[in-house]
Amino acid sequence: MRIKRGVNAVKKRRKIFKLAKGYFGNKSKNYRIAREAVMKSLSYAYVGRKLRKRDMRSLWIARINAGARENGLSYSKLMHGLKVAGIDLNRKVLSDLAISDAEGFAALCEKAKAAL
């Protein structure tokens, strides 16, 4: 007795078409082209998740550097001063402090200067 793949094949195609919804032209209508577009899109999404982490870190560093220079320090001097002072805050938190709590960030800068 042979097994027919009709139901499973339709499910497989439906899954691809659902992912390809909104794509331009045949990329959302034709299964073969849609499958290629979806595979490419998923690989771009995977790479993009890695790149976003890199981009966010560089953004945090730029914000910390701007805040540090307002307080008479460079980014590298600030980070070294904080490390020597034993203040262990990550760049995301420091960036948020530099934006939202200028007084608190200035206090951290003073501690970093004192530790140098």
DSSP file (Angstrom, degrees, kcal/mol; ACC not computed):
  #  RESIDUE AA STRUCTURE BP1 BP2  ACC     N-H-->O    O-->H-N    N-H-->O    O-->H-N    TCO  KAPPA ALPHA  PHI   PSI    X-CA   Y-CA   Z-CA
    1    1 A M              0   0    0      0, 0.0     2,-0.2     0, 0.0     0, 0.0   0.000 360.0 360.0 360.0 129.5    0.0    0.0    0.0
    2    2 A R        -     0   0    0      1,-0.0     2,-0.5     0, 0.0     0, 0.0  -0.578 360.0-129.1 -93.6 156.1    1.5    3.3   -1.0
    3    3 A I        -     0   0    0     -2,-0.2     2,-0.3     2,-0.0    -1,-0.0  -0.895  17.7-147.7-104.9 125.7    1.4    6.6    1.0
    4    4 A K        -     0   0    0     -2,-0.5     3,-0.2     1,-0.1     4,-0.2  -0.726   2.1-154.0 -93.3 143.4    0.1    9.7   -0.8
    5    5 A R     >  +     0   0    0     -2,-0.3     4,-3.0     1,-0.2     5,-0.3   0.235  57.3 115.8-101.5  12.8    1.6   13.0    0.3
    6    6 A G  H  > S+     0   0    0      1,-0.2     4,-2.1     2,-0.2     5,-0.2   0.897  78.3  41.4 -52.1 -53.3   -1.2   15.3   -0.7
    7    7 A V  H  > S+     0   0    0     -3,-0.2     4,-2.2     1,-0.2    -1,-0.2   0.924 118.5  45.6 -64.5 -45.9   -2.2   16.6    2.7
    8    8 A N  H  > S+     0   0    0      1,-0.2     4,-2.5     2,-0.2    -1,-0.2   0.878 111.2  52.7 -67.2 -37.3    1.4   17.0    3.9
    9    9 A A  H  X S+     0   0    0     -4,-3.0     4,-2.5     1,-0.2    -1,-0.2   0.908 109.9  48.8 -64.0 -41.2    2.5   18.7    0.7
   10   10 A V  H  X S+     0   0    0     -4,-2.1     4,-2.8    -5,-0.3    -2,-0.2   0.911 110.9  50.3 -65.4 -40.8   -0.3   21.2    1.0
   11   11 A K  H  X S+     0   0    0     -4,-2.2     4,-2.2     2,-0.2    -2,-0.2   0.916 110.8  50.0 -60.9 -42.7    0.6   21.9    4.6
   12   12 A K  H  X S+     0   0    0     -4,-2.5     4,-1.7     1,-0.2    -2,-0.2   0.923 113.5  44.5 -62.3 -45.8    4.2   22.5    3.6
   13   13 A R  H  X S+     0   0    0     -4,-2.5     4,-2.8     1,-0.2     5,-0.2   0.905 110.9  54.2 -65.5 -40.9    3.2   24.9    0.8
   14   14 A R  H  X S+     0   0    0     -4,-2.8     4,-2.2     1,-0.2    -1,-0.2   0.891 106.2  52.8 -61.1 -39.2    0.7   26.7    3.0
   15   15 A K  H  X S+     0   0    0     -4,-2.2     4,-1.7     2,-0.2    -1,-0.2   0.910 111.4  45.9 -62.2 -43.0    3.5   27.3    5.6
   16   16 A I  H  X S+     0   0    0     -4,-1.7     4,-1.9     1,-0.2    -2,-0.2   0.922 112.4  50.0 -66.7 -44.3    5.8   28.8    3.0
   17   17 A F  H  < S+     0   0    0     -4,-2.8     4,-0.3     1,-0.2    -1,-0.2   0.849 107.5  54.9 -64.9 -33.0    3.0   31.0    1.5
   18   18 A K  H >< S+     0   0    0     -4,-2.2     3,-0.8    -5,-0.2    -1,-0.2   0.913 110.9  44.8 -64.9 -41.0    2.1   32.2    5.0
   19   19 A L  H 3< S+     0   0    0     -4,-1.7    -2,-0.2     1,-0.2    -1,-0.2   0.816 113.4  51.5 -69.6 -29.9    5.7   33.3    5.5
   20   20 A A  T >< S+     0   0    0     -4,-1.9     3,-2.1    -5,-0.1    -1,-0.2   0.389  78.5 132.4 -89.1   4.2    5.8   34.9    2.0
   21   21 A K  T <  S+     0   0    0     -3,-0.8     3,-0.1    -4,-0.3    -3,-0.1  -0.335  71.9  21.4 -60.4 131.2    2.7   36.9    2.5
   22   22 A G  T 3  S+     0   0    0      1,-0.3    -1,-0.3     6,-0.1     2,-0.1   0.338  88.4 136.7  94.0  -6.9    3.2   40.5    1.4
   23   23 A Y    <   -     0   0    0     -3,-2.1    -1,-0.3     1,-0.1     5,-0.2  -0.401  61.5 -97.2 -72.2 153.9    6.1   39.8   -0.9
   24   24 A F  S >  S-     0   0    0      3,-0.1     3,-1.6    -3,-0.1    -1,-0.1  -0.464  72.2 -34.3 -76.8 138.4    6.1   41.5   -4.2
   25   25 A G  G >  S-     0   0    0      1,-0.3     3,-1.5    -2,-0.2     4,-0.3  -0.178 125.7  -4.1  62.0-138.0    4.9   39.8   -7.4
   26   26 A N  G >> S+     0   0    0      1,-0.3     4,-2.5     2,-0.2     3,-0.8   0.610 113.9  85.1 -69.1 -11.9    5.5   36.1   -7.9
   27   27 A K  G <4 S+     0   0    0     -3,-1.6    -1,-0.3     1,-0.3    -2,-0.2   0.716 101.7  34.1 -65.3 -17.6    7.4   35.8   -4.6
   28   28 A S  G <4 S+     0   0    0     -3,-1.5    -1,-0.3    -5,-0.2    -2,-0.2   0.431 125.5  41.2-111.8  -1.0    4.1   35.5   -2.8
   29   29 A K  T <4 S+     0   0    0     -3,-0.8     2,-0.5    -4,-0.3    -2,-0.2   0.763 100.1  65.4-112.8 -39.4    2.2   33.5   -5.5
   30   30 A N     X  -     0   0    0     -4,-2.5     4,-3.0     1,-0.1     5,-0.2  -0.785  69.1-146.8 -97.1 125.1    4.6   30.9   -7.0
   31   31 A Y  H  > S+     0   0    0     -2,-0.5     4,-2.8     1,-0.2     5,-0.2   0.905  95.2  48.8 -60.2 -46.0    5.7   28.2   -4.6
   32   32 A R  H  > S+     0   0    0      1,-0.2     4,-1.6     2,-0.2    -1,-0.2   0.921 117.8  40.2 -63.2 -43.9    9.1   27.6   -6.0
   33   33 A I  H  > S+     0   0    0      2,-0.2     4,-2.4     1,-0.2    -1,-0.2   0.877 114.5  53.5 -71.8 -38.2   10.0   31.3   -6.0
   34   34 A A  H  X S+     0   0    0     -4,-3.0     4,-2.7    -8,-0.3    -2,-0.2   0.898 106.1  53.5 -63.4 -40.0    8.3   31.9   -2.7
   35   35 A R  H  X S+     0   0    0     -4,-2.8     4,-2.4    -5,-0.2    -1,-0.2   0.917 110.0  46.9 -62.3 -43.2   10.4   29.2   -1.1
   36   36 A E  H  X S+     0   0    0     -4,-1.6     4,-2.3    -5,-0.2    -1,-0.2   0.924 113.5  48.6 -62.6 -44.3   13.6   30.8   -2.3
   37   37 A A  H  X S+     0   0    0     -4,-2.4     4,-2.6     1,-0.2    -2,-0.2   0.896 112.0  48.8 -64.4 -40.3   12.5   34.2   -1.1
   38   38 A V  H  X S+     0   0    0     -4,-2.7     4,-2.7     2,-0.2     5,-0.2   0.910 110.6  50.1 -67.3 -42.6   11.5   32.8    2.3
   39   39 A M  H  X S+     0   0    0     -4,-2.4     4,-1.8    -5,-0.2    -2,-0.2   0.924 113.5  46.3 -61.3 -42.9   14.8   31.0    2.8
   40   40 A K  H  X S+     0   0    0     -4,-2.3     4,-2.4     1,-0.2    -2,-0.2   0.922 112.7  50.5 -64.4 -43.9   16.7   34.1    1.9
   41   41 A S  H  X S+     0   0    0     -4,-2.6     4,-2.4     1,-0.2    -2,-0.2   0.899 109.3  50.4 -61.8 -42.3   14.6   36.2    4.2
   42   42 A L  H  X S+     0   0    0     -4,-2.7     4,-2.0     2,-0.2    -1,-0.2   0.866 110.5  49.6 -66.5 -35.3   15.0   33.8    7.1
   43   43 A S  H  X S+     0   0    0     -4,-1.8     4,-2.3    -5,-0.2    -1,-0.2   0.899 111.0  49.7 -70.5 -38.0   18.8   33.9    6.7
   44   44 A Y  H  X S+     0   0    0     -4,-2.4     4,-2.8     1,-0.2    -2,-0.2   0.899 110.0  51.7 -62.6 -40.0   18.8   37.7    6.5
   45   45 A A  H  X S+     0   0    0     -4,-2.4     4,-1.7     2,-0.2    -2,-0.2   0.894 108.8  50.5 -64.4 -39.5   16.7   37.7    9.7
   46   46 A Y  H  X S+     0   0    0     -4,-2.0     4,-1.1     2,-0.2    -2,-0.2   0.941 114.1  43.4 -63.6 -47.7   19.2   35.4   11.5
   47   47 A V  H  X S+     0   0    0     -4,-2.3     4,-2.4     1,-0.2     3,-0.5   0.900 110.3  57.6 -63.7 -40.4   22.1   37.6   10.5
   48   48 A G  H  X S+     0   0    0     -4,-2.8     4,-2.3     1,-0.2    -1,-0.2   0.834  99.8  57.2 -61.5 -34.1   20.1   40.8   11.4
   49   49 A R  H  X S+     0   0    0     -4,-1.7     4,-0.9     1,-0.2    -1,-0.2   0.867 110.1  44.8 -65.6 -34.5   19.6   39.6   14.9
   50   50 A K  H  X S+     0   0    0     -4,-1.1     4,-1.3    -3,-0.5     3,-0.3   0.904 113.2  50.1 -72.7 -41.6   23.4   39.3   15.3
   51   51 A L  H  X S+     0   0    0     -4,-2.4     4,-2.8     1,-0.2     5,-0.2   0.848 102.6  61.3 -66.0 -34.3   24.0   42.7   13.7
   52   52 A R  H  X S+     0   0    0     -4,-2.3     4,-2.7     1,-0.2    -1,-0.2   0.890 101.9  52.0 -61.2 -38.8   21.4   44.4   15.9
   53   53 A K  H  X S+     0   0    0     -4,-0.9     4,-2.0    -3,-0.3    -1,-0.2   0.911 111.6  47.1 -61.9 -42.2   23.5   43.5   19.0
   54   54 A R  H  X S+     0   0    0     -4,-1.3     4,-2.0     2,-0.2    -2,-0.2   0.915 113.0  48.6 -65.0 -44.1   26.6   45.0   17.4
   55   55 A D  H  X S+     0   0    0     -4,-2.8     4,-2.0     1,-0.2    -2,-0.2   0.903 110.5  50.4 -64.3 -41.9   24.7   48.2   16.4
   56   56 A M  H  X S+     0   0    0     -4,-2.7     4,-2.7     1,-0.2    -1,-0.2   0.906 108.5  52.4 -64.6 -40.9   23.2   48.7   19.8
   57   57 A R  H  X S+     0   0    0     -4,-2.0     4,-2.3     1,-0.2    -1,-0.2   0.917 110.1  47.9 -61.9 -42.6   26.5   48.3   21.6
   58   58 A S  H  X S+     0   0    0     -4,-2.0     4,-2.1     1,-0.2    -1,-0.2   0.861 111.2  51.7 -67.1 -33.7   28.1   51.0   19.3
   59   59 A L  H  X S+     0   0    0     -4,-2.0     4,-2.2     2,-0.2    -2,-0.2   0.923 109.7  49.0 -65.9 -44.1   25.1   53.3   20.0
   60   60 A W  H  X S+     0   0    0     -4,-2.7     4,-2.6     1,-0.2     5,-0.2   0.914 110.7  50.9 -60.8 -42.5   25.5   52.8   23.7
   61   61 A I  H  X S+     0   0    0     -4,-2.3     4,-2.6     1,-0.2    -1,-0.2   0.905 108.8  51.0 -63.4 -41.2   29.2   53.6   23.5
   62   62 A A  H  X S+     0   0    0     -4,-2.1     4,-2.1     2,-0.2    -1,-0.2   0.907 112.2  46.9 -62.3 -41.4   28.5   56.8   21.5
   63   63 A R  H  X S+     0   0    0     -4,-2.2     4,-2.3     2,-0.2    -2,-0.2   0.907 112.8  48.3 -67.7 -41.7   26.0   57.9   24.1
   64   64 A I  H  X S+     0   0    0     -4,-2.6     4,-2.8     1,-0.2    -2,-0.2   0.915 110.8  51.8 -64.0 -41.9   28.3   57.2   27.0
   65   65 A N  H  X S+     0   0    0     -4,-2.6     4,-2.5     2,-0.2    -2,-0.2   0.909 109.1  49.9 -61.2 -43.2   31.1   59.0   25.2
   66   66 A A  H  X S+     0   0    0     -4,-2.1     4,-1.4     1,-0.2    -1,-0.2   0.926 113.9  45.3 -61.6 -44.9   28.9   62.1   24.8
   67   67 A G  H  X S+     0   0    0     -4,-2.3     4,-0.8     1,-0.2    -2,-0.2   0.883 112.6  51.2 -65.7 -38.5   28.0   62.1   28.4
   68   68 A A  H ><>S+     0   0    0     -4,-2.8     5,-2.4     1,-0.2     3,-0.8   0.902 107.2  52.5 -66.8 -41.0   31.6   61.5   29.5
   69   69 A R  H ><5S+     0   0    0     -4,-2.5     3,-1.3     1,-0.3    -1,-0.2   0.821 102.9  58.5 -67.5 -30.0   32.9   64.4   27.5
   70   70 A E  H 3<5S+     0   0    0     -4,-1.4    -1,-0.3     1,-0.2    -2,-0.2   0.790 109.1  46.7 -65.0 -25.8   30.3   66.7   29.0
   71   71 A N  T <<5S-     0   0    0     -4,-0.8    -1,-0.2    -3,-0.8    -2,-0.2   0.161 126.5 -99.5-103.1  16.9   31.9   65.7   32.4
   72   72 A G  T < 5S+     0   0    0     -3,-1.3     2,-0.3     1,-0.3    -3,-0.2   0.761  87.7 105.0  77.5  26.6   35.5   66.2   31.2
   73   73 A L      < -     0   0    0     -5,-2.4    -1,-0.3    -8,-0.1     2,-0.2  -0.928  63.5-126.6-130.7 157.9   36.4   62.6   30.5
   74   74 A S     >  -     0   0    0     -2,-0.3     4,-2.5    -3,-0.1     5,-0.2  -0.607  34.9-107.0 -93.1 167.6   36.9   60.5   27.4
   75   75 A Y  H  > S+     0   0    0     -2,-0.2     4,-2.7     1,-0.2     5,-0.2   0.933 119.3  47.3 -58.5 -48.0   35.0   57.2   27.0
   76   76 A S  H  > S+     0   0    0      1,-0.2     4,-2.3     2,-0.2    -1,-0.2   0.888 112.3  49.3 -66.3 -37.9   38.1   55.1   27.6
   77   77 A K  H  > S+     0   0    0      2,-0.2     4,-2.8     1,-0.2    -1,-0.2   0.913 111.9  49.9 -65.7 -41.5   39.1   57.1   30.7
   78   78 A L  H  X S+     0   0    0     -4,-2.5     4,-2.6     2,-0.2     5,-0.2   0.946 112.2  46.3 -60.8 -48.9   35.6   56.8   32.1
   79   79 A M  H  X S+     0   0    0     -4,-2.7     4,-2.0     1,-0.2    -1,-0.2   0.898 114.9  46.9 -64.4 -39.8   35.4   53.0   31.5
   80   80 A H  H  X S+     0   0    0     -4,-2.3     4,-2.6    -5,-0.2    -1,-0.2   0.918 112.1  50.8 -66.6 -42.6   38.9   52.5   33.0
   81   81 A G  H  X S+     0   0    0     -4,-2.8     4,-2.4     1,-0.2    -2,-0.2   0.898 110.5  49.0 -61.0 -41.8   38.1   54.8   36.0
   82   82 A L  H  X>S+     0   0    0     -4,-2.6     5,-2.7     2,-0.2     4,-0.6   0.892 111.2  50.1 -65.2 -39.1   34.9   52.9   36.7
   83   83 A K  H ><5S+     0   0    0     -4,-2.0     3,-0.8    -5,-0.2    -2,-0.2   0.923 112.3  46.4 -65.7 -43.2   36.7   49.6   36.5
   84   84 A V  H 3<5S+     0   0    0     -4,-2.6    -2,-0.2     1,-0.2    -1,-0.2   0.885 110.7  53.4 -64.9 -38.4   39.4   50.8   38.9
   85   85 A A  H 3<5S-     0   0    0     -4,-2.4    -1,-0.2    -5,-0.2    -2,-0.2   0.587 115.8-117.3 -73.9  -9.0   36.7   52.1   41.3
   86   86 A G  T <<5 +     0   0    0     -3,-0.8     2,-0.7    -4,-0.6    -3,-0.2   0.708  65.3 145.0  80.9  20.0   35.0   48.7   41.3
   87   87 A I      < -     0   0    0     -5,-2.7     2,-0.9    -6,-0.2    -1,-0.3  -0.839  30.1-167.7 -94.4 114.0   31.8   50.0   39.7
   88   88 A D        +     0   0    0     -2,-0.7     2,-0.4    -3,-0.1    -5,-0.1  -0.714  25.4 146.2-109.4  81.2   30.6   47.2   37.4
   89   89 A L        -     0   0    0     -2,-0.9     2,-0.1     3,-0.0    -2,-0.1  -0.933  42.7-125.6-114.6 139.5   27.8   48.6   35.2
   90   90 A N     >  -     0   0    0     -2,-0.4     4,-2.3     1,-0.1     5,-0.2  -0.317  27.3-106.0 -80.3 169.7   27.2   47.5   31.7
   91   91 A R  H  > S+     0   0    0      1,-0.2     4,-2.6     2,-0.2     5,-0.2   0.820 116.6  58.2 -66.6 -32.7   27.1   49.8   28.7
   92   92 A K  H  > S+     0   0    0      2,-0.2     4,-2.0     1,-0.2    -1,-0.2   0.932 110.6  42.4 -63.1 -45.3   23.4   49.6   28.3
   93   93 A V  H  > S+     0   0    0      2,-0.2     4,-2.5     1,-0.2    -2,-0.2   0.910 114.4  50.9 -68.8 -42.8   22.8   50.8   31.8
   94   94 A L  H  X S+     0   0    0     -4,-2.3     4,-2.6     1,-0.2    -2,-0.2   0.909 110.1  50.6 -61.3 -41.2   25.4   53.5   31.6
   95   95 A S  H  X S+     0   0    0     -4,-2.6     4,-1.6     2,-0.2    -1,-0.2   0.917 110.4  48.9 -61.8 -44.0   23.9   54.7   28.3
   96   96 A D  H  X S+     0   0    0     -4,-2.0     4,-3.0     1,-0.2     5,-0.5   0.890 111.5  49.9 -63.7 -40.0   20.5   54.9   29.9
   97   97 A L  H  X S+     0   0    0     -4,-2.5     4,-2.0     1,-0.2     8,-0.4   0.917 106.9  54.7 -63.5 -43.3   21.9   56.9   32.8
   98   98 A A  H  < S+     0   0    0     -4,-2.6    -1,-0.2     1,-0.2    -2,-0.2   0.843 117.5  36.8 -60.3 -34.0   23.7   59.3   30.5
   99   99 A I  H  < S+     0   0    0     -4,-1.6     3,-0.3    -5,-0.2    -2,-0.2   0.941 129.8  25.0 -82.5 -52.4   20.4   60.1   28.8
  100  100 A S  H  < S+     0   0    0     -4,-3.0     2,-0.4     1,-0.2    -3,-0.2   0.789 126.6  36.4 -92.1 -28.3   17.8   60.0   31.6
  101  101 A D     X  +     0   0    0     -4,-2.0     4,-2.2    -5,-0.5    -1,-0.2  -0.700  57.7 167.6-130.1  80.5   19.8   60.8   34.8
  102  102 A A  H  > S+     0   0    0     -2,-0.4     4,-2.3    -3,-0.3    -1,-0.1   0.858  79.0  52.9 -63.3 -37.0   22.5   63.4   34.1
  103  103 A E  H  > S+     0   0    0      2,-0.2     4,-2.1     1,-0.2    -1,-0.2   0.930 110.1  47.2 -66.1 -44.4   23.2   64.0   37.8
  104  104 A G  H  > S+     0   0    0      1,-0.2     4,-1.9     2,-0.2    -1,-0.2   0.893 112.7  49.5 -62.5 -40.2   23.7   60.4   38.5
  105  105 A F  H  X S+     0   0    0     -4,-2.2     4,-2.3    -8,-0.4    -1,-0.2   0.882 108.7  52.9 -66.8 -37.7   26.0   60.0   35.5
  106  106 A A  H  X S+     0   0    0     -4,-2.3     4,-2.1     2,-0.2    -2,-0.2   0.888 107.2  52.5 -63.7 -38.2   28.0   63.0   36.6
  107  107 A A  H  X S+     0   0    0     -4,-2.1     4,-2.0     2,-0.2    -2,-0.2   0.899 108.9  49.7 -63.9 -40.6   28.4   61.4   40.0
  108  108 A L  H  X S+     0   0    0     -4,-1.9     4,-2.3     1,-0.2    -2,-0.2   0.901 108.8  52.8 -63.1 -40.3   29.7   58.3   38.4
  109  109 A C  H  X S+     0   0    0     -4,-2.3     4,-2.5     1,-0.2    -2,-0.2   0.894 107.9  51.1 -62.3 -39.9   32.1   60.4   36.3
  110  110 A E  H  X S+     0   0    0     -4,-2.1     4,-2.4     2,-0.2    -1,-0.2   0.900 109.8  49.4 -64.4 -40.1   33.4   62.0   39.5
  111  111 A K  H  X S+     0   0    0     -4,-2.0     4,-1.8     2,-0.2    -2,-0.2   0.898 111.5  49.7 -64.5 -39.8   34.0   58.6   41.1
  112  112 A A  H  X S+     0   0    0     -4,-2.3     4,-1.1     2,-0.2    -2,-0.2   0.896 110.6  49.6 -65.8 -40.4   35.8   57.5   38.0
  113  113 A K  H  < S+     0   0    0     -4,-2.5     3,-0.4     1,-0.2    -2,-0.2   0.909 110.3  50.8 -63.8 -41.8   38.0   60.6   38.0
  114  114 A A  H  < S+     0   0    0     -4,-2.4    -1,-0.2     1,-0.2    -2,-0.2   0.848 108.5  52.6 -65.0 -33.6   38.8   60.1   41.7
  115  115 A A  H  <        0   0    0     -4,-1.8    -1,-0.2     1,-0.2    -2,-0.2   0.750 360.0 360.0 -75.5 -23.0   39.8   56.5   41.0
  116  116 A L     <        0   0    0     -4,-1.1    -1,-0.2    -3,-0.4    -2,-0.2   0.491 360.0 360.0 -73.8 360.0   42.3   57.4   38.2
